[in-house]
Amino acid sequence: MTFDLAFTEDADAESRLEALAALTRQTRELMDAVALTAAPEGELAEIAGELAVLTERLRAVSRQSTHPFHIGSDGTLRHVGNAVIGSGNPFALPLVIEPDPSTGEGGVRADVTFRPIHEGPPGSVHGGVSALIMDHLLGHAAALAGRGGFTGTLTLRYVRRVPYGEPLAATAAVARTEGRKTWVEGRIADQAGTVLVEATGLFITPTQWPPMRDAPSVAG
Ligand SMILES: CCCCCCCCCCCCCC(=O)SCCNC(=O)CCNC(=O)[C@H](O)C(C)(C)COP(=O)(O)OP(=O)(O)OC[C@H]1O[C@@H](n2cnc3c(N)ncnc32)[C@H](O)[C@@H]1OP(=O)(O)O
């Protein structure tokens, strides 16, 4: 398998990326408002029509693909189009990941507050959404330890239901390594430290990837 990290030199200007981030934040607000709206039928149809106009306006000037990796002005590796951290991806929570060396090799943490759009069982977060967050955070920990790769397996134990609208914390750190394989463990816990989700992931570094000893900080 070949995989090109696809760094780009001619990234958009920071000012355009900030404008895109503002549009993305507004779109997330829209998604939340749609999920919770109690507007009457006629108003829903009217708003859908207004949104169709805006959608066409954006589609008229589409890119061929989402934003690839690029190096930001502060040297940070950015992935604006990423589904979990991307500042230009409305689907992203987004997760803001910080290094947390106290939890071990590649240790990372992120504050997470899920929203009603993440609903699975009524009043709770969808298990697949928790898995998405865990997959990315565990993968980030592997990359931070200089052992970036693709998820081979991801195993979750859903210990308690995950609420939305409450501040939670997600953490991960490398558990062990063997050749190109890196096992990472993580969890989502509430503010009292009660574990809601436990995760273990196996990340495999493709043979073609160069060594990543000085892993850059990564942001959306
Ligand atoms: C610097 C930039 C970094 C930026 C990063 C920012 C953070 C981003 C964080 C993003 C996080 C989000 C991340 C995502 O969303 S990643 C997206 C989801 N994952 C994928 O799409 C992966 C698809 N699969 C593949 O590409 C290949 O199968 C991989 C690369 C995984 C292995 O293909 P490769 O050809 O290399 O493998 P090999 O055949 O030589 O086998 C090698 C060894 O591995 C063992 N094995 C193989 N497959 C599996 C498996 N599935 N489970 C368990 N074990 C497996 C195999 O038995 C052997 O073991 P051994 O016999 O040697 O003991």
The ligand as an SDF file (V2000), in Angstrom:
LIG
                    3D

 63 65  0  0  0  0  0  0  0  0999 V2000
    3.8570   13.2070   10.6290 C   0  0  0  0  0  0  0  0  0  0  0  0
    2.4440   13.1770   10.4190 C   0  0  0  0  0  0  0  0  0  0  0  0
    1.5790   12.4920   11.4100 C   0  0  0  0  0  0  0  0  0  0  0  0
    0.2470   13.1290   11.5840 C   0  0  0  0  0  0  0  0  0  0  0  0
   -0.7300   12.3020   12.3200 C   0  0  0  0  0  0  0  0  0  0  0  0
   -1.6980   13.0990   13.0900 C   0  0  0  0  0  0  0  0  0  0  0  0
   -2.5460   12.2190   13.9700 C   0  0  0  0  0  0  0  0  0  0  0  0
   -3.6180   11.5630   13.1860 C   0  0  0  0  0  0  0  0  0  0  0  0
   -4.3550   10.5190   13.9680 C   0  0  0  0  0  0  0  0  0  0  0  0
   -5.3280    9.8440   13.0640 C   0  0  0  0  0  0  0  0  0  0  0  0
   -5.9210    8.6260   13.7090 C   0  0  0  0  0  0  0  0  0  0  0  0
   -6.9840    8.0130   12.8220 C   0  0  0  0  0  0  0  0  0  0  0  0
   -6.4250    6.8020   12.1210 C   0  0  0  0  0  0  0  0  0  0  0  0
   -7.3630    6.2730   11.0880 C   0  0  0  0  0  0  0  0  0  0  0  0
   -8.5140    6.5970   10.9970 O   0  0  0  0  0  0  0  0  0  0  0  0
   -6.6660    5.1720    9.9910 S   0  0  0  0  0  0  0  0  0  0  0  0
   -8.0370    4.6850    8.9720 C   0  0  0  0  0  0  0  0  0  0  0  0
   -8.5490    3.3180    9.3100 C   0  0  0  0  0  0  0  0  0  0  0  0
   -7.5620    2.3190    9.0390 N   0  0  0  0  0  0  0  0  0  0  0  0
   -7.2640    1.9910    7.7810 C   0  0  0  0  0  0  0  0  0  0  0  0
   -7.7920    2.4560    6.8010 O   0  0  0  0  0  0  0  0  0  0  0  0
   -6.1930    0.9280    7.6410 C   0  0  0  0  0  0  0  0  0  0  0  0
   -6.3970    0.0570    6.4070 C   0  0  0  0  0  0  0  0  0  0  0  0
   -5.4240   -1.0130    6.4330 N   0  0  0  0  0  0  0  0  0  0  0  0
   -4.1890   -0.8190    5.9300 C   0  0  0  0  0  0  0  0  0  0  0  0
   -3.8880    0.1910    5.3460 O   0  0  0  0  0  0  0  0  0  0  0  0
   -3.2070   -1.9310    6.1530 C   0  0  0  0  0  0  0  0  0  0  0  0
   -3.8710   -3.1370    6.3750 O   0  0  0  0  0  0  0  0  0  0  0  0
   -2.2490   -1.6290    7.3420 C   0  0  0  0  0  0  0  0  0  0  0  0
   -1.4110   -0.3720    7.0330 C   0  0  0  0  0  0  0  0  0  0  0  0
   -3.0160   -1.4490    8.6510 C   0  0  0  0  0  0  0  0  0  0  0  0
   -1.3050   -2.8120    7.5190 C   0  0  0  0  0  0  0  0  0  0  0  0
   -0.7400   -3.0710    6.2810 O   0  0  0  0  0  0  0  0  0  0  0  0
    0.7560   -3.5910    6.1620 P   0  0  0  0  0  0  0  0  0  0  0  0
    0.9360   -4.0300    4.7570 O   0  0  0  0  0  0  0  0  0  0  0  0
    1.7270   -2.5920    6.6770 O   0  0  0  0  0  0  0  0  0  0  0  0
    0.7030   -4.8280    7.1600 O   0  0  0  0  0  0  0  0  0  0  0  0
    1.4280   -6.2320    7.0020 P   0  0  0  0  0  0  0  0  0  0  0  0
    0.5510   -7.1590    6.2790 O   0  0  0  0  0  0  0  0  0  0  0  0
    2.8300   -6.0320    6.5090 O   0  0  0  0  0  0  0  0  0  0  0  0
    1.4480   -6.7050    8.5340 O   0  0  0  0  0  0  0  0  0  0  0  0
    2.3030   -6.1100    9.4960 C   0  0  0  0  0  0  0  0  0  0  0  0
    1.9430   -6.6650   10.8540 C   0  0  0  0  0  0  0  0  0  0  0  0
    0.6930   -6.0580   11.2760 O   0  0  0  0  0  0  0  0  0  0  0  0
   -0.3030   -7.0700   11.4490 C   0  0  0  0  0  0  0  0  0  0  0  0
   -1.5570   -6.5000   10.9390 N   0  0  0  0  0  0  0  0  0  0  0  0
   -1.7720   -5.9820    9.7320 C   0  0  0  0  0  0  0  0  0  0  0  0
   -3.0140   -5.4830    9.6500 N   0  0  0  0  0  0  0  0  0  0  0  0
   -3.5930   -5.7190   10.8410 C   0  0  0  0  0  0  0  0  0  0  0  0
   -4.8530   -5.4340   11.3740 C   0  0  0  0  0  0  0  0  0  0  0  0
   -5.7970   -4.7860   10.6730 N   0  0  0  0  0  0  0  0  0  0  0  0
   -5.1080   -5.7960   12.6330 N   0  0  0  0  0  0  0  0  0  0  0  0
   -4.1610   -6.4090   13.3790 C   0  0  0  0  0  0  0  0  0  0  0  0
   -2.9410   -6.7210   12.9130 N   0  0  0  0  0  0  0  0  0  0  0  0
   -2.6620   -6.3710   11.6680 C   0  0  0  0  0  0  0  0  0  0  0  0
    0.1550   -8.2540   10.6470 C   0  0  0  0  0  0  0  0  0  0  0  0
   -0.3620   -9.4680   11.1540 O   0  0  0  0  0  0  0  0  0  0  0  0
    1.6540   -8.1490   10.8450 C   0  0  0  0  0  0  0  0  0  0  0  0
    1.9720   -8.6100   12.1450 O   0  0  0  0  0  0  0  0  0  0  0  0
    3.2180   -9.5880   12.3760 P   0  0  0  0  0  0  0  0  0  0  0  0
    2.9110  -10.8200   11.5810 O   0  0  0  0  0  0  0  0  0  0  0  0
    4.4250   -8.8460   11.8440 O   0  0  0  0  0  0  0  0  0  0  0  0
    3.2650   -9.8110   13.8650 O   0  0  0  0  0  0  0  0  0  0  0  0
  1  2  1  0
  2  3  1  0
  3  4  1  0
  4  5  1  0
  5  6  1  0
  6  7  1  0
  7  8  1  0
  8  9  1  0
  9 10  1  0
 10 11  1  0
 11 12  1  0
 12 13  1  0
 13 14  1  0
 14 15  2  0
 14 16  1  0
 16 17  1  0
 17 18  1  0
 18 19  1  0
 19 20  1  0
 20 21  2  0
 20 22  1  0
 22 23  1  0
 23 24  1  0
 24 25  1  0
 25 26  2  0
 25 27  1  0
 27 28  1  0
 27 29  1  0
 29 30  1  0
 29 31  1  0
 29 32  1  0
 32 33  1  0
 33 34  1  0
 34 35  2  0
 34 36  1  0
 34 37  1  0
 37 38  1  0
 38 39  2  0
 38 40  1  0
 38 41  1  0
 41 42  1  0
 42 43  1  0
 43 44  1  0
 43 58  1  0
 44 45  1  0
 45 46  1  0
 45 56  1  0
 46 47  1  0
 46 55  1  0
 47 48  2  0
 48 49  1  0
 49 50  1  0
 49 55  2  0
 50 51  1  0
 50 52  2  0
 52 53  1  0
 53 54  2  0
 54 55  1  0
 56 57  1  0
 56 58  1  0
 58 59  1  0
 59 60  1  0
 60 61  2  0
 60 62  1  0
 60 63  1  0
M  END
$$$$
